[in-house]
Amino acid sequence: MNERNFQLFLEENKVGTNIIENFLSKLRDYENFLKKENLNLDSVNPKKLVEYTENLVSTNKNSVLDFLRAILSYANYSKKYDFITETIDIVESYNAMDTLFSRIAEVHGEQMRNEIFKDLNIPPLGVHPEKKPIFTKNIMKRMEDNLGYEDTIALLSPCLHGRPPDDIKGDKKTLAELGIDGFLLKKHHDLIKRLEKHRDEGTLEFAQIVDEEVIEFVRNNQKLVGVRKENIIYISKIPYQTMKFLTAKDEKMKKFYLCYCPWIRGALKEESDIEILKNFCHCSAGWYKLYWDQIFEQSILVEPIKTGLYGDLECTFAVHLPTNMK
């Protein structure tokens, strides 16, 4: 690691002195860890990142988040974007079960919350993502046994991890000007343009590299932003790792590359105990609900209709429009 150049990069991006020192300290610690294999930041395979975060979990779990922030900054500086993909694998939705822990107590009381989480420890940030589904299976079974189907769905539907801020004001304006069908066409056009920019600049769309095959896949599938049929918008998620999804031969691996959620994704490789996990997809439906509730200024029903857990090779959600929407 060229500390001086990395430091200059951070300074040019207006990062504070204390944060810079923290980032450098965390990356020095990582390079010391890598020395036992004669590796450094510039030679290590980013897929090995989780080995170190698991080590931190067992020794100093409070430093995991700071380390991952340091790695993300280093990845942007060095253009080693695979580090970003691996970091997102580790950090994505990491607070979802903490949110569920709090939400059950708020809605059903602490006694019920304690019963559902009894003797179960929420996997902390830094553990290998594929270790998480076994915890989710236990929680889902206990929720459904203690609360029933409808109350379980109600707890998951608001989404457990939220979403980044959207341009709600701008989207409302565009929707009013173009109508719902024109609005969705524009959203599709904008997505393609954004992906083309990623392709040209070699940058990532969330956690994935974009090539022409990915763009063609999106170009031929407007449902990736939404297609209206009567009073329902059908929206499919772009696969989490589209390039790998398109080239995978094994259907289980296609479902694995399709899915964004680390709390269930690992189970798709083995198709183990899928039935008890299915309803967790209502959390993903809630990710869309957070957006459309704001657009229409009312509670909108959004439900999963196709997912990897349902046995499909797409994740599609039905967004039920308000009755006065045309």
C-alpha positions as CSV (number, residue, x, y, z in Angstrom):
1,M,0.0,0.0,0.0
2,N,1.4,3.4,-1.0
3,E,0.3,5.2,2.2
4,R,1.4,8.7,1.0
5,N,-0.6,8.5,-2.3
6,F,-3.6,7.1,-0.5
7,Q,-3.4,9.9,2.1
8,L,-3.2,12.5,-0.6
9,F,-6.3,10.9,-2.3
10,L,-8.3,11.2,0.9
11,E,-7.1,14.8,1.5
12,E,-8.2,15.8,-2.0
13,N,-11.6,14.3,-1.2
14,K,-11.9,16.4,1.9
15,V,-11.7,13.5,4.4
16,G,-10.9,14.7,7.9
17,T,-7.5,14.2,9.5
18,N,-8.8,11.9,12.3
19,I,-10.6,9.7,9.8
20,I,-7.5,9.5,7.6
21,E,-5.4,8.3,10.5
22,N,-8.1,5.8,11.4
23,F,-8.2,4.4,7.9
24,L,-4.5,4.2,7.6
25,S,-4.3,2.4,11.0
26,K,-6.9,-0.1,10.0
27,L,-5.2,-0.9,6.7
28,R,-1.8,-1.3,8.4
29,D,-3.4,-3.8,10.7
30,Y,-4.8,-5.7,7.7
31,E,-1.4,-5.7,5.9
32,N,0.2,-7.1,9.1
33,F,-2.4,-9.9,9.1
34,L,-1.6,-10.6,5.4
35,K,2.1,-10.9,6.0
36,K,1.7,-14.4,7.3
37,E,0.8,-15.4,3.7
38,N,3.4,-13.0,2.1
39,L,0.5,-10.9,0.8
40,N,-0.4,-7.2,1.0
41,L,-3.3,-5.0,-0.1
42,D,-2.1,-4.9,-3.7
43,S,-1.6,-8.7,-4.1
44,V,-4.4,-10.2,-2.0
45,N,-7.4,-11.7,-3.7
46,P,-10.4,-9.5,-2.5
47,K,-12.4,-12.7,-1.9
48,K,-10.1,-13.3,1.1
49,L,-11.4,-10.1,2.8
50,V,-14.0,-12.0,4.8
51,E,-11.2,-14.1,6.4
52,Y,-10.0,-10.9,8.0
53,T,-13.4,-9.6,9.0
54,E,-14.2,-12.9,10.7
55,N,-10.9,-12.7,12.5
56,L,-11.9,-9.2,13.7
57,V,-15.3,-10.5,14.9
58,S,-13.4,-13.0,17.1
59,T,-10.9,-10.4,18.4
60,N,-12.3,-6.9,18.1
61,K,-15.7,-6.8,16.4
62,N,-16.2,-3.1,17.2
63,S,-13.5,-2.3,14.6
64,V,-15.2,-4.2,11.7
65,L,-17.2,-1.2,10.4
66,D,-14.3,1.2,10.5
67,F,-12.1,-1.4,8.7
68,L,-14.7,-1.9,5.9
69,R,-15.0,1.9,5.5
70,A,-11.3,2.1,5.1
71,I,-11.3,-0.7,2.5
72,L,-14.0,1.0,0.5
73,S,-12.0,4.2,0.4
74,Y,-8.9,2.3,-0.6
75,A,-10.8,0.5,-3.4
76,N,-12.0,3.8,-4.8
77,Y,-8.4,5.1,-4.6
78,S,-6.7,2.1,-6.2
79,K,-9.6,1.2,-8.5
80,K,-9.6,-2.3,-7.1
81,Y,-13.4,-2.5,-7.4
82,D,-13.5,-6.2,-6.5
83,F,-12.9,-5.0,-2.9
84,I,-16.2,-3.0,-3.1
85,T,-18.1,-6.1,-4.3
86,E,-16.7,-8.2,-1.5
87,T,-17.3,-5.4,1.1
88,I,-20.9,-5.1,0.0
89,D,-21.4,-8.8,0.3
90,I,-20.3,-8.5,4.0
91,V,-22.0,-5.3,4.9
92,E,-25.3,-5.5,2.9
93,S,-28.4,-5.4,5.2
94,Y,-26.2,-6.1,8.2
95,N,-28.6,-4.3,10.6
96,A,-31.7,-6.1,9.4
97,M,-32.0,-8.5,12.3
98,D,-31.3,-5.8,14.8
99,T,-34.2,-3.9,13.3
100,L,-36.4,-7.0,13.5
101,F,-35.3,-7.5,17.2
102,S,-36.5,-3.9,18.0
103,R,-39.6,-4.1,15.8
104,I,-41.0,-7.3,17.4
105,A,-40.7,-5.6,20.9
106,E,-42.4,-2.4,19.7
107,V,-45.3,-4.3,18.1
108,H,-45.7,-7.4,20.2
109,G,-43.8,-6.6,23.4
110,E,-40.5,-7.5,24.9
111,Q,-41.6,-10.8,26.3
112,M,-42.6,-12.1,22.8
113,R,-39.3,-10.6,21.3
114,N,-37.3,-12.5,24.0
115,E,-39.1,-15.7,23.3
116,I,-38.4,-15.5,19.6
117,F,-34.7,-14.6,20.0
118,K,-34.1,-16.9,23.0
119,D,-30.7,-18.5,22.9
120,L,-30.0,-17.1,19.4
121,N,-27.2,-14.6,18.8
122,I,-27.6,-12.3,15.8
123,P,-24.6,-12.8,13.5
124,P,-22.5,-9.7,13.8
125,L,-21.2,-7.6,11.0
126,G,-18.1,-9.3,9.6
127,V,-19.1,-12.9,9.6
128,H,-19.2,-14.8,6.3
129,P,-22.6,-13.9,4.7
130,E,-23.4,-17.6,3.9
131,K,-23.5,-18.3,7.6
132,K,-26.5,-16.1,8.1
133,P,-29.4,-18.1,6.5
134,I,-29.4,-20.7,9.3
135,F,-30.1,-17.9,11.8
136,T,-32.9,-16.6,9.5
137,K,-34.5,-20.0,9.3
138,N,-34.7,-20.2,13.1
139,I,-36.1,-16.7,13.5
140,M,-38.7,-17.3,10.7
141,K,-39.9,-20.5,12.2
142,R,-40.2,-19.0,15.7
143,M,-42.0,-15.9,14.3
144,E,-44.5,-18.0,12.3
145,D,-45.0,-20.4,15.2
146,N,-45.6,-17.6,17.8
147,L,-47.2,-14.9,15.7
148,G,-48.7,-16.6,12.7
149,Y,-48.4,-15.8,9.0
150,E,-50.1,-12.4,8.8
151,D,-48.2,-10.9,11.7
152,T,-44.9,-12.2,10.4
153,I,-45.5,-10.6,7.1
154,A,-46.6,-7.4,8.7
155,L,-43.2,-7.2,10.6
156,L,-41.2,-7.8,7.4
157,S,-43.1,-5.7,5.0
158,P,-41.8,-2.2,6.0
159,C,-38.3,-3.5,5.0
160,L,-35.8,-4.2,7.7
161,H,-32.8,-2.2,6.3
162,G,-34.3,0.8,4.5
163,R,-33.1,2.3,1.2
164,P,-30.9,5.2,0.2
165,P,-32.7,8.6,-0.3
166,D,-34.7,8.9,-3.5
167,D,-35.5,12.0,-5.5
168,I,-39.2,11.8,-4.5
169,K,-39.9,15.4,-5.4
170,G,-38.4,15.1,-8.8
171,D,-40.1,11.7,-9.5
172,K,-43.5,13.1,-8.5
173,K,-43.0,15.9,-10.9
174,T,-42.0,13.6,-13.7
175,L,-44.9,11.2,-13.0
176,A,-47.4,14.1,-13.1
177,E,-46.0,15.2,-16.5
178,L,-45.7,11.8,-18.2
179,G,-48.2,9.6,-16.5
180,I,-47.3,6.2,-15.1
181,D,-46.4,4.5,-18.3
182,G,-44.3,7.3,-19.6
183,F,-42.7,7.6,-16.2
184,L,-41.6,4.0,-16.2
185,L,-40.3,4.3,-19.8
186,K,-38.1,7.2,-18.7
187,K,-36.9,5.3,-15.6
188,H,-35.9,2.5,-17.9
189,H,-34.1,4.9,-20.3
190,D,-32.3,6.5,-17.3
191,L,-31.1,3.1,-16.0
192,I,-29.6,2.2,-19.3
193,K,-27.8,5.5,-19.5
194,R,-26.4,5.0,-16.0
195,L,-25.2,1.5,-16.8
196,E,-23.6,2.7,-20.0
197,K,-21.7,5.3,-18.0
198,H,-20.5,2.6,-15.6
199,R,-19.4,0.4,-18.5
200,D,-17.5,3.3,-20.1
201,E,-15.8,4.4,-16.9
202,G,-15.2,0.9,-15.5
203,T,-17.1,1.6,-12.3
204,L,-19.7,-0.5,-10.4
205,E,-23.5,-0.4,-10.4
206,F,-23.9,-1.2,-6.7
207,A,-21.9,-4.4,-6.3
208,Q,-21.4,-5.4,-9.9
209,I,-19.2,-4.7,-13.0
210,V,-21.2,-3.7,-16.0
211,D,-20.4,-4.9,-19.6
212,E,-22.4,-4.8,-22.8
213,E,-24.1,-8.1,-22.1
214,V,-25.5,-6.7,-18.8
215,I,-26.7,-3.6,-20.6
216,E,-28.3,-5.6,-23.4
217,F,-30.1,-7.7,-20.7
218,V,-31.4,-4.5,-19.1
219,R,-32.3,-2.9,-22.5
220,N,-34.5,-5.9,-23.4
221,N,-36.3,-6.0,-20.1
222,Q,-38.2,-2.9,-19.0
223,K,-39.7,-4.9,-16.2
224,L,-36.4,-4.2,-14.4
225,V,-37.8,-0.7,-13.6
226,G,-41.5,-1.6,-14.0
227,V,-44.3,-2.5,-16.5
228,R,-47.9,-1.6,-15.7
229,K,-50.7,-4.0,-16.4
230,E,-54.0,-2.5,-15.5
231,N,-53.7,-1.4,-11.8
232,I,-50.4,-3.3,-11.0
233,I,-46.8,-2.4,-11.8
234,Y,-44.7,-5.5,-12.1
235,I,-41.0,-4.8,-11.1
236,S,-38.1,-7.3,-11.3
237,K,-34.8,-6.7,-9.6
238,I,-31.8,-6.6,-11.8
239,P,-29.7,-9.7,-10.6
240,Y,-27.3,-9.0,-7.8
241,Q,-24.4,-10.3,-10.0
242,T,-25.9,-10.1,-13.6
243,M,-22.8,-11.3,-15.4
244,K,-22.5,-14.4,-13.3
245,F,-26.2,-14.9,-13.4
246,L,-26.2,-14.9,-17.2
247,T,-23.3,-17.3,-17.6
248,A,-24.1,-19.8,-14.7
249,K,-25.3,-23.2,-16.0
250,D,-26.5,-24.5,-12.7
251,E,-30.0,-23.2,-11.7
252,K,-29.1,-23.1,-8.0
253,M,-26.2,-20.8,-8.8
254,K,-28.4,-18.6,-11.0
255,K,-30.7,-18.1,-8.0
256,F,-27.7,-17.4,-5.8
257,Y,-26.4,-14.7,-8.2
258,L,-30.0,-13.3,-8.6
259,C,-30.5,-12.6,-4.9
260,Y,-29.4,-9.5,-3.0
261,C,-30.2,-10.6,0.6
262,P,-27.3,-12.2,2.6
263,W,-29.8,-13.4,5.2
264,I,-31.2,-16.0,2.8
265,R,-28.9,-16.0,-0.3
266,G,-26.5,-18.8,0.9
267,A,-29.5,-21.2,1.3
268,L,-30.2,-21.0,-2.5
269,K,-26.9,-22.8,-3.2
270,E,-28.2,-26.0,-1.5
271,E,-31.9,-25.3,-1.7
272,S,-32.1,-26.3,1.9
273,D,-35.1,-25.5,4.1
274,I,-36.3,-23.1,1.5
275,E,-40.0,-23.3,2.5
276,I,-39.4,-21.7,5.9
277,L,-37.4,-18.8,4.3
278,K,-39.9,-17.9,1.6
279,N,-41.8,-15.2,3.5
280,F,-38.6,-13.3,4.2
281,C,-38.9,-12.0,0.6
282,H,-41.6,-9.6,1.9
283,C,-38.7,-7.6,3.3
284,S,-37.5,-7.1,-0.3
285,A,-41.1,-6.1,-1.3
286,G,-40.9,-3.6,1.5
287,W,-37.9,-2.0,-0.1
288,Y,-40.1,-1.0,-3.1
289,K,-43.0,-0.1,-0.7
290,L,-40.8,2.5,1.0
291,Y,-40.5,4.3,-2.4
292,W,-44.0,3.9,-3.7
293,D,-45.6,4.9,-0.4
294,Q,-43.8,8.3,-0.8
295,I,-44.7,8.7,-4.4
296,F,-48.4,8.2,-3.9
297,E,-48.5,9.6,-0.3
298,Q,-50.4,6.6,1.0
299,S,-49.7,3.0,2.0
300,I,-49.3,0.8,-1.1
301,L,-49.6,-2.9,-1.2
302,V,-46.4,-4.5,-2.6
303,E,-46.0,-8.3,-2.7
304,P,-43.4,-10.8,-4.0
305,I,-44.8,-13.0,-6.8
306,K,-41.6,-14.6,-8.1
307,T,-38.3,-15.1,-6.3
308,G,-35.4,-17.5,-6.1
309,L,-36.9,-18.9,-2.9
310,Y,-40.1,-19.5,-4.8
311,G,-38.2,-21.5,-7.4
312,D,-38.0,-18.8,-10.0
313,L,-35.1,-17.3,-12.0
314,E,-36.3,-13.8,-11.4
315,C,-37.4,-11.6,-8.4
316,T,-40.6,-9.9,-9.3
317,F,-42.9,-7.8,-7.2
318,A,-46.4,-6.5,-7.7
319,V,-47.0,-2.9,-6.8
320,H,-50.7,-2.3,-6.5
321,L,-51.6,1.2,-7.7
322,P,-54.1,3.5,-5.9
323,T,-57.6,3.1,-7.3
324,N,-57.6,6.6,-8.8
325,M,-54.3,6.0,-10.6
326,K,-54.4,5.7,-14.4
